[in-house]
Amino acid sequence: MAETKPPEQVEPAPWRDRRFQVFAAGNFANNLGEAAYKVGLPLYVYDLTGSLATMFLMAALAPAMLLISPWLGAVVDRCESVVPPSAAARPRDRDATSGRSGGRCRRSGTPRCSYSPAA
């Protein structure tokens, strides 16, 4: 007797899956934003400084930032933060006359303190 093979199952096209459509749309929006950033940032720097050399430097260093940003992120994570992570969530003390923040640490009352989690 001859053995019969089971019929091969054909995978559905990825565009029919809603999750893939959402992923593809998000990826497209991300790529569009990155392209606008790569064009817009050097132009913004030129508008601020009026220097073509600074604009060129900014455009040339933009791809390098993608390569070194993971290491820079690790360095920044190890540094002590000046602002507590929850500072944006709570209202700040305001000076009634100028409207500016008082600049004092809520916990210790010192003019400027750095955040260190309680041990």
N, CA, C and O atoms as a GROMACS GRO file, in nm:
protein
  476
    1MET      N    1   0.081  -0.117   0.000
    1MET     CA    2   0.000   0.000   0.000
    1MET      C    3   0.086   0.124   0.000
    1MET      O    4   0.188   0.130   0.069
    2ALA      N    5   0.046   0.220  -0.076
    2ALA     CA    6   0.122   0.346  -0.085
    2ALA      C    7   0.077   0.441   0.024
    2ALA      O    8  -0.042   0.454   0.055
    3GLU      N    9   0.175   0.506   0.082
    3GLU     CA   10   0.143   0.602   0.187
    3GLU      C   11   0.094   0.732   0.125
    3GLU      O   12   0.147   0.778   0.023
    4THR      N   13  -0.005   0.788   0.186
    4THR     CA   14  -0.055   0.917   0.137
    4THR      C   15  -0.007   1.028   0.229
    4THR      O   16  -0.008   1.015   0.352
    5LYS      N   17   0.036   1.136   0.168
    5LYS     CA   18   0.082   1.250   0.246
    5LYS      C   19  -0.035   1.338   0.284
    5LYS      O   20  -0.129   1.353   0.206
    6PRO      N   21  -0.029   1.397   0.404
    6PRO     CA   22  -0.135   1.491   0.438
    6PRO      C   23  -0.119   1.617   0.352
    6PRO      O   24  -0.007   1.655   0.316
    7PRO      N   25  -0.229   1.681   0.320
    7PRO     CA   26  -0.218   1.802   0.236
    7PRO      C   27  -0.142   1.911   0.311
    7PRO      O   28  -0.158   1.930   0.432
    8GLU      N   29  -0.058   1.983   0.236
    8GLU     CA   30   0.020   2.091   0.296
    8GLU      C   31  -0.072   2.206   0.334
    8GLU      O   32  -0.162   2.244   0.259
    9GLN      N   33  -0.048   2.258   0.451
    9GLN     CA   34  -0.128   2.371   0.494
    9GLN      C   35  -0.060   2.500   0.448
    9GLN      O   36   0.059   2.521   0.470
   10VAL      N   37  -0.138   2.584   0.386
   10VAL     CA   38  -0.086   2.711   0.336
   10VAL      C   39  -0.112   2.816   0.443
   10VAL      O   40  -0.223   2.832   0.492
   11GLU      N   41  -0.006   2.888   0.477
   11GLU     CA   42  -0.021   2.993   0.578
   11GLU      C   43  -0.096   3.110   0.516
   11GLU      O   44  -0.075   3.144   0.400
   12PRO      N   45  -0.184   3.173   0.594
   12PRO     CA   46  -0.256   3.288   0.541
   12PRO      C   47  -0.160   3.407   0.522
   12PRO      O   48  -0.057   3.416   0.588
   13ALA      N   49  -0.197   3.494   0.432
   13ALA     CA   50  -0.116   3.613   0.407
   13ALA      C   51  -0.112   3.698   0.533
   13ALA      O   52  -0.213   3.711   0.602
   14PRO      N   53   0.002   3.757   0.565
   14PRO     CA   54   0.012   3.835   0.689
   14PRO      C   55  -0.078   3.958   0.688
   14PRO      O   56  -0.118   4.006   0.794
   15TRP      N   57  -0.108   4.011   0.570
   15TRP     CA   58  -0.190   4.132   0.565
   15TRP      C   59  -0.335   4.107   0.607
   15TRP      O   60  -0.410   4.202   0.628
   16ARG      N   61  -0.374   3.983   0.618
   16ARG     CA   62  -0.510   3.952   0.662
   16ARG      C   63  -0.523   3.951   0.815
   16ARG      O   64  -0.633   3.952   0.869
   17ASP      N   65  -0.410   3.948   0.883
   17ASP     CA   66  -0.410   3.946   1.028
   17ASP      C   67  -0.412   4.090   1.081
   17ASP      O   68  -0.329   4.172   1.042
   18ARG      N   69  -0.505   4.119   1.169
   18ARG     CA   70  -0.521   4.254   1.222
   18ARG      C   71  -0.397   4.298   1.302
   18ARG      O   72  -0.358   4.415   1.295
   19ARG      N   73  -0.337   4.207   1.376
   19ARG     CA   74  -0.218   4.241   1.453
   19ARG      C   75  -0.104   4.285   1.363
   19ARG      O   76  -0.031   4.379   1.395
   20PHE      N   77  -0.088   4.216   1.251
   20PHE     CA   78   0.018   4.254   1.158
   20PHE      C   79  -0.012   4.388   1.093
   20PHE      O   80   0.080   4.467   1.068
   21GLN      N   81  -0.138   4.416   1.064
   21GLN     CA   82  -0.175   4.545   1.005
   21GLN      C   83  -0.141   4.659   1.100
   21GLN      O   84  -0.090   4.762   1.058
   22VAL      N   85  -0.169   4.640   1.229
   22VAL     CA   86  -0.138   4.742   1.329
   22VAL      C   87   0.014   4.759   1.340
   22VAL      O   88   0.064   4.871   1.348
   23PHE      N   89   0.086   4.648   1.340
   23PHE     CA   90   0.232   4.653   1.344
   23PHE      C   91   0.289   4.725   1.223
   23PHE      O   92   0.377   4.809   1.237
   24ALA      N   93   0.240   4.693   1.105
   24ALA     CA   94   0.290   4.755   0.982
   24ALA      C   95   0.258   4.905   0.979
   24ALA      O   96   0.342   4.985   0.937
   25ALA      N   97   0.140   4.943   1.024
   25ALA     CA   98   0.105   5.085   1.028
   25ALA      C   99   0.194   5.160   1.127
   25ALA      O  100   0.238   5.271   1.098
   26GLY      N  101   0.220   5.101   1.242
   26GLY     CA  102   0.309   5.164   1.339
   26GLY      C  103   0.451   5.174   1.288
   26GLY      O  104   0.519   5.275   1.311
   27ASN      N  105   0.497   5.072   1.220
   27ASN     CA  106   0.632   5.075   1.164
   27ASN      C  107   0.642   5.182   1.056
   27ASN      O  108   0.743   5.252   1.047
   28PHE      N  109   0.540   5.196   0.974
   28PHE     CA  110   0.538   5.298   0.870
   28PHE      C  111   0.542   5.438   0.932
   28PHE      O  112   0.618   5.524   0.887
   29ALA      N  113   0.462   5.461   1.036
   29ALA     CA  114   0.460   5.591   1.102
   29ALA      C  115   0.596   5.620   1.167
   29ALA      O  116   0.643   5.734   1.163
   30ASN      N  117   0.658   5.519   1.225
   30ASN     CA  118   0.789   5.536   1.285
   30ASN      C  119   0.893   5.573   1.180
   30ASN      O  120   0.973   5.664   1.201
   31ASN      N  121   0.893   5.504   1.068
   31ASN     CA  122   0.989   5.534   0.962
   31ASN      C  123   0.968   5.673   0.905
   31ASN      O  124   1.064   5.743   0.874
   32LEU      N  125   0.843   5.713   0.892
   32LEU     CA  126   0.812   5.847   0.842
   32LEU      C  127   0.862   5.953   0.940
   32LEU      O  128   0.919   6.054   0.898
   33GLY      N  129   0.842   5.930   1.069
   33GLY     CA  130   0.890   6.024   1.170
   33GLY      C  131   1.041   6.033   1.176
   33GLY      O  132   1.096   6.142   1.191
   34GLU      N  133   1.109   5.920   1.163
   34GLU     CA  134   1.255   5.921   1.163
   34GLU      C  135   1.309   5.995   1.042
   34GLU      O  136   1.408   6.068   1.054
   35ALA      N  137   1.247   5.978   0.927
   35ALA     CA  138   1.292   6.049   0.807
   35ALA      C  139   1.272   6.200   0.822
   35ALA      O  140   1.358   6.278   0.783
   36ALA      N  141   1.160   6.239   0.878
   36ALA     CA  142   1.135   6.382   0.901
   36ALA      C  143   1.234   6.438   1.002
   36ALA      O  144   1.279   6.552   0.989
   37TYR      N  145   1.269   6.359   1.102
   37TYR     CA  146   1.367   6.401   1.203
   37TYR      C  147   1.505   6.422   1.140
   37TYR      O  148   1.573   6.520   1.168
   38LYS      N  149   1.544   6.328   1.053
   38LYS     CA  150   1.676   6.337   0.989
   38LYS      C  151   1.686   6.458   0.897
   38LYS      O  152   1.795   6.513   0.880
   39VAL      N  153   1.576   6.500   0.839
   39VAL     CA  154   1.576   6.618   0.753
   39VAL      C  155   1.554   6.744   0.836
   39VAL      O  156   1.622   6.845   0.814
   40GLY      N  157   1.462   6.740   0.929
   40GLY     CA  158   1.422   6.859   1.002
   40GLY      C  159   1.522   6.906   1.105
   40GLY      O  160   1.538   7.027   1.123
   41LEU      N  161   1.589   6.816   1.174
   41LEU     CA  162   1.680   6.857   1.280
   41LEU      C  163   1.798   6.939   1.228
   41LEU      O  164   1.826   7.044   1.285
   42PRO      N  165   1.868   6.896   1.123
   42PRO     CA  166   1.975   6.982   1.071
   42PRO      C  167   1.924   7.117   1.022
   42PRO      O  168   1.991   7.219   1.038
   43LEU      N  169   1.806   7.120   0.962
   43LEU     CA  170   1.751   7.247   0.918
   43LEU      C  171   1.718   7.338   1.036
   43LEU      O  172   1.737   7.459   1.030
   44TYR      N  173   1.670   7.279   1.144
   44TYR     CA  174   1.640   7.355   1.265
   44TYR      C  175   1.769   7.411   1.326
   44TYR      O  176   1.773   7.525   1.370
   45VAL      N  177   1.874   7.328   1.328
   45VAL     CA  178   2.002   7.373   1.380
   45VAL      C  179   2.056   7.488   1.295
   45VAL      O  180   2.110   7.584   1.348
   46TYR      N  181   2.041   7.477   1.163
   46TYR     CA  182   2.086   7.585   1.075
   46TYR      C  183   2.005   7.712   1.101
   46TYR      O  184   2.060   7.822   1.101
   47ASP      N  185   1.876   7.697   1.124
   47ASP     CA  186   1.792   7.813   1.152
   47ASP      C  187   1.833   7.881   1.282
   47ASP      O  188   1.832   8.003   1.291
   48LEU      N  189   1.870   7.802   1.383
   48LEU     CA  190   1.911   7.858   1.512
   48LEU      C  191   2.049   7.923   1.506
   48LEU      O  192   2.070   8.032   1.560
   49THR      N  193   2.144   7.854   1.440
   49THR     CA  194   2.283   7.900   1.444
   49THR      C  195   2.324   7.980   1.321
   49THR      O  196   2.411   8.067   1.332
   50GLY      N  197   2.265   7.954   1.206
   50GLY     CA  198   2.306   8.019   1.082
   50GLY      C  199   2.437   7.964   1.029
   50GLY      O  200   2.496   8.024   0.938
   51SER      N  201   2.484   7.854   1.082
   51SER     CA  202   2.613   7.797   1.043
   51SER      C  203   2.592   7.667   0.965
   51SER      O  204   2.529   7.573   1.014
   52LEU      N  205   2.647   7.664   0.843
   52LEU     CA  206   2.639   7.542   0.764
   52LEU      C  207   2.727   7.432   0.823
   52LEU      O  208   2.695   7.314   0.813
   53ALA      N  209   2.838   7.472   0.885
   53ALA     CA  210   2.926   7.372   0.946
   53ALA      C  211   2.856   7.300   1.061
   53ALA      O  212   2.868   7.178   1.074
   54THR      N  213   2.782   7.373   1.143
   54THR     CA  214   2.709   7.312   1.254
   54THR      C  215   2.597   7.223   1.200
   54THR      O  216   2.571   7.115   1.254
   55MET      N  217   2.532   7.270   1.094
   55MET     CA  218   2.426   7.188   1.034
   55MET      C  219   2.484   7.058   0.978
   55MET      O  220   2.426   6.952   0.996
   56PHE      N  221   2.599   7.067   0.911
   56PHE     CA  222   2.663   6.948   0.856
   56PHE      C  223   2.705   6.853   0.967
   56PHE      O  224   2.685   6.732   0.956
   57LEU      N  225   2.761   6.907   1.074
   57LEU     CA  226   2.802   6.824   1.187
   57LEU      C  227   2.683   6.753   1.248
   57LEU      O  228   2.691   6.635   1.282
   58MET      N  229   2.573   6.824   1.261
   58MET     CA  230   2.452   6.764   1.317
   58MET      C  231   2.400   6.652   1.226
   58MET      O  232   2.360   6.546   1.275
   59ALA      N  233   2.400   6.676   1.096
   59ALA     CA  234   2.352   6.574   1.002
   59ALA      C  235   2.446   6.454   0.999
   59ALA      O  236   2.401   6.340   0.983
   60ALA      N  237   2.576   6.478   1.014
   60ALA     CA  238   2.673   6.368   1.010
   60ALA      C  239   2.670   6.285   1.137
   60ALA      O  240   2.693   6.164   1.132
   61LEU      N  241   2.642   6.348   1.251
   61LEU     CA  242   2.644   6.276   1.379
   61LEU      C  243   2.513   6.206   1.411
   61LEU      O  244   2.509   6.124   1.502
   62ALA      N  245   2.407   6.237   1.340
   62ALA     CA  246   2.277   6.176   1.370
   62ALA      C  247   2.282   6.023   1.360
   62ALA      O  248   2.230   5.956   1.450
   63PRO      N  249   2.342   5.964   1.253
   63PRO     CA  250   2.350   5.817   1.251
   63PRO      C  251   2.440   5.762   1.361
   63PRO      O  252   2.416   5.652   1.412
   64ALA      N  253   2.545   5.836   1.397
   64ALA     CA  254   2.635   5.789   1.502
   64ALA      C  255   2.562   5.782   1.636
   64ALA      O  256   2.593   5.697   1.719
   65MET      N  257   2.467   5.872   1.658
   65MET     CA  258   2.392   5.870   1.784
   65MET      C  259   2.313   5.741   1.799
   65MET      O  260   2.294   5.691   1.910
   66LEU      N  261   2.266   5.686   1.687
   66LEU     CA  262   2.194   5.559   1.694
   66LEU      C  263   2.285   5.447   1.742
   66LEU      O  264   2.240   5.354   1.808
   67LEU      N  265   2.413   5.456   1.707
   67LEU     CA  266   2.507   5.351   1.747
   67LEU      C  267   2.551   5.363   1.892
   67LEU      O  268   2.570   5.262   1.960
   68ILE      N  269   2.568   5.486   1.941
   68ILE     CA  270   2.620   5.501   2.077
   68ILE      C  271   2.511   5.523   2.182
   68ILE      O  272   2.541   5.525   2.301
   69SER      N  273   2.387   5.539   2.139
   69SER     CA  274   2.281   5.566   2.236
   69SER      C  275   2.259   5.454   2.338
   69SER      O  276   2.228   5.485   2.453
   70PRO      N  277   2.274   5.326   2.304
   70PRO     CA  278   2.260   5.225   2.410
   70PRO      C  279   2.363   5.240   2.522
   70PRO      O  280   2.330   5.223   2.639
   71TRP      N  281   2.487   5.272   2.488
   71TRP     CA  282   2.589   5.291   2.589
   71TRP      C  283   2.566   5.420   2.667
   71TRP      O  284   2.586   5.424   2.788
   72LEU      N  285   2.524   5.525   2.597
   72LEU     CA  286   2.494   5.649   2.667
   72LEU      C  287   2.377   5.630   2.764
   72LEU      O  288   2.376   5.687   2.873
   73GLY      N  289   2.280   5.551   2.723
   73GLY     CA  290   2.166   5.522   2.811
   73GLY      C  291   2.210   5.451   2.938
   73GLY      O  292   2.159   5.480   3.046
   74ALA      N  293   2.303   5.359   2.925
   74ALA     CA  294   2.354   5.288   3.043
   74ALA      C  295   2.429   5.383   3.135
   74ALA      O  296   2.419   5.372   3.257
   75VAL      N  297   2.504   5.476   3.078
   75VAL     CA  298   2.578   5.573   3.160
   75VAL      C  299   2.481   5.664   3.233
   75VAL      O  300   2.498   5.691   3.352
   76VAL      N  301   2.379   5.712   3.163
   76VAL     CA  302   2.281   5.801   3.224
   76VAL      C  303   2.203   5.728   3.333
   76VAL      O  304   2.171   5.788   3.436
   77ASP      N  305   2.172   5.602   3.313
   77ASP     CA  306   2.100   5.526   3.415
   77ASP      C  307   2.181   5.511   3.542
   77ASP      O  308   2.124   5.500   3.651
   78ARG      N  309   2.313   5.511   3.531
   78ARG     CA  310   2.396   5.496   3.650
   78ARG      C  311   2.418   5.628   3.723
   78ARG      O  312   2.456   5.629   3.840
   79CYS      N  313   2.393   5.739   3.655
   79CYS     CA  314   2.411   5.870   3.717
   79CYS      C  315   2.294   5.899   3.810
   79CYS      O  316   2.183   5.850   3.791
   80GLU      N  317   2.322   5.981   3.910
   80GLU     CA  318   2.218   6.016   4.005
   80GLU      C  319   2.126   6.120   3.942
   80GLU      O  320   2.173   6.217   3.882
   81SER      N  321   1.999   6.101   3.955
   81SER     CA  322   1.901   6.192   3.898
   81SER      C  323   1.885   6.315   3.985
   81SER      O  324   1.888   6.305   4.108
   82VAL      N  325   1.867   6.431   3.924
   82VAL     CA  326   1.846   6.554   3.998
   82VAL      C  327   1.699   6.571   4.032
   82VAL      O  328   1.664   6.628   4.136
   83VAL      N  329   1.611   6.521   3.945
   83VAL     CA  330   1.468   6.535   3.965
   83VAL      C  331   1.409   6.398   3.996
   83VAL      O  332   1.436   6.302   3.923
   84PRO      N  333   1.332   6.386   4.101
   84PRO     CA  334   1.270   6.256   4.131
   84PRO      C  335   1.175   6.215   4.018
   84PRO      O  336   1.114   6.301   3.955
   85PRO      N  337   1.163   6.086   3.991
   85PRO     CA  338   1.076   6.040   3.883
   85PRO      C  339   0.931   6.083   3.902
   85PRO      O  340   0.859   6.099   3.803
   86SER      N  341   0.887   6.102   4.024
   86SER     CA  342   0.747   6.137   4.047
   86SER      C  343   0.725   6.288   4.051
   86SER      O  344   0.614   6.332   4.081
   87ALA      N  345   0.828   6.368   4.020
   87ALA     CA  346   0.813   6.513   4.028
   87ALA      C  347   0.714   6.567   3.927
   87ALA      O  348   0.647   6.667   3.953
   88ALA      N  349   0.704   6.503   3.812
   88ALA     CA  350   0.611   6.551   3.710
   88ALA      C  351   0.466   6.521   3.749
   88ALA      O  352   0.374   6.585   3.699
   89ALA      N  353   0.446   6.424   3.835
   89ALA     CA  354   0.311   6.383   3.870
   89ALA      C  355   0.249   6.470   3.979
   89ALA      O  356   0.127   6.473   3.992
   90ARG      N  357   0.330   6.539   4.057
   90ARG     CA  358   0.274   6.619   4.166
   90ARG      C  359   0.286   6.768   4.134
   90ARG      O  360   0.375   6.807   4.058
   91PRO      N  361   0.199   6.849   4.189
   91PRO     CA  362   0.209   6.993   4.163
   91PRO      C  363   0.333   7.050   4.228
   91PRO      O  364   0.374   7.006   4.336
   92ARG      N  365   0.392   7.148   4.162
   92ARG     CA  366   0.514   7.208   4.215
   92ARG      C  367   0.481   7.328   4.301
   92ARG      O  368   0.378   7.393   4.283
   93ASP      N  369   0.570   7.358   4.395
   93ASP     CA  370   0.555   7.478   4.476
   93ASP      C  371   0.585   7.598   4.388
   93ASP      O  372   0.687   7.602   4.320
   94ARG      N  373   0.496   7.694   4.389
   94ARG     CA  374   0.515   7.813   4.306
   94ARG      C  375   0.532   7.936   4.393
   94ARG      O  376   0.468   7.950   4.498
   95ASP      N  377   0.620   8.024   4.350
   95ASP     CA  378   0.637   8.152   4.416
   95ASP      C  379   0.522   8.240   4.370
   95ASP      O  380   0.499   8.254   4.249
   96ALA      N  381   0.451   8.300   4.463
   96ALA     CA  382   0.330   8.377   4.428
   96ALA      C  383   0.362   8.500   4.346
   96ALA      O  384   0.280   8.542   4.264
   97THR      N  385   0.479   8.558   4.365
   97THR     CA  386   0.510   8.683   4.294
   97THR      C  387   0.561   8.658   4.153
   97THR      O  388   0.522   8.730   4.060
   98SER      N  389   0.646   8.560   4.134
   98SER     CA  390   0.706   8.540   4.002
   98SER      C  391   0.644   8.424   3.926
   98SER      O  392   0.659   8.417   3.804
   99GLY      N  393   0.575   8.334   3.994
   99GLY     CA  394   0.518   8.218   3.926
   99GLY      C  395   0.619   8.108   3.901
   99GLY      O  396   0.586   8.006   3.842
  100ARG      N  397   0.743   8.128   3.946
  100ARG     CA  398   0.846   8.027   3.926
  100ARG      C  399   0.847   7.930   4.043
  100ARG      O  400   0.796   7.960   4.151
  101SER      N  401   0.906   7.814   4.020
  101SER     CA  402   0.910   7.715   4.126
  101SER      C  403   1.007   7.758   4.235
  101SER      O  404   1.106   7.828   4.208
  102GLY      N  405   0.979   7.717   4.354
  102GLY     CA  406   1.059   7.758   4.469
  102GLY      C  407   1.200   7.702   4.468
  102GLY      O  408   1.289   7.765   4.525
  103GLY      N  409   1.224   7.589   4.406
  103GLY     CA  410   1.357   7.533   4.397
  103GLY      C  411   1.405   7.466   4.524
  103GLY      O  412   1.525   7.450   4.544
  104ARG      N  413   1.313   7.426   4.609
  104ARG     CA  414   1.352   7.359   4.733
  104ARG      C  415   1.304   7.215   4.729
  104ARG      O  416   1.200   7.182   4.672
  105CYS      N  417   1.382   7.131   4.792
  105CYS     CA  418   1.347   6.991   4.801
  105CYS      C  419   1.234   6.974   4.901
  105CYS      O  420   1.240   7.030   5.011
  106ARG      N  421   1.131   6.900   4.865
  106ARG     CA  422   1.017   6.881   4.955
  106ARG      C  423   1.055   6.800   5.077
  106ARG      O  424   1.003   6.823   5.187
  107ARG      N  425   1.146   6.705   5.060
  107ARG     CA  426   1.179   6.616   5.169
  107ARG      C  427   1.268   6.684   5.272
  107ARG      O  428   1.240   6.678   5.392
  108SER      N  429   1.377   6.748   5.227
  108SER     CA  430   1.472   6.803   5.323
  108SER      C  431   1.463   6.954   5.338
  108SER      O  432   1.512   7.008   5.438
  109GLY      N  433   1.402   7.024   5.243
  109GLY     CA  434   1.391   7.167   5.251
  109GLY      C  435   1.515   7.241   5.205
  109GLY      O  436   1.520   7.364   5.210
  110THR      N  437   1.615   7.167   5.160
  110THR     CA  438   1.737   7.232   5.111
  110THR      C  439   1.708   7.297   4.976
  110THR      O  440   1.618   7.254   4.904
  111PRO      N  441   1.785   7.400   4.941
  111PRO     CA  442   1.759   7.469   4.816
  111PRO      C  443   1.762   7.378   4.694
  111PRO      O  444   1.680   7.395   4.604
  112ARG      N  445   1.851   7.284   4.688
  112ARG     CA  446   1.857   7.194   4.575
  112ARG      C  447   1.904   7.060   4.625
  112ARG      O  448   2.009   7.050   4.689
  113CYS      N  449   1.828   6.957   4.597
  113CYS     CA  450   1.871   6.826   4.643
  113CYS      C  451   1.861   6.728   4.528
  113CYS      O  452   1.785   6.748   4.433
  114SER      N  453   1.938   6.623   4.538
  114SER     CA  454   1.932   6.519   4.437
  114SER      C  455   1.851   6.404   4.495
  114SER      O  456   1.850   6.380   4.616
  115TYR      N  457   1.785   6.335   4.408
  115TYR     CA  458   1.698   6.225   4.451
  115TYR      C  459   1.780   6.101   4.478
  115TYR      O  460   1.859   6.058   4.393
  116SER      N  461   1.763   6.044   4.594
  116SER     CA  462   1.823   5.914   4.622
  116SER      C  463   1.717   5.834   4.695
  116SER      O  464   1.664   5.877   4.797
  117PRO      N  465   1.685   5.717   4.641
  117PRO     CA  466   1.579   5.637   4.704
  117PRO      C  467   1.616   5.598   4.846
  117PRO      O  468   1.732   5.572   4.878
  118ALA      N  469   1.516   5.594   4.931
  118ALA     CA  470   1.538   5.555   5.071
  118ALA      C  471   1.583   5.411   5.077
  118ALA      O  472   1.528   5.324   5.009
  119ALA      N  473   1.682   5.387   5.158
  119ALA     CA  474   1.735   5.251   5.170
  119ALA      C  475   1.650   5.165   5.259
  119ALA      O  476   1.681   5.048   5.280
   0.00000   0.00000   0.00000
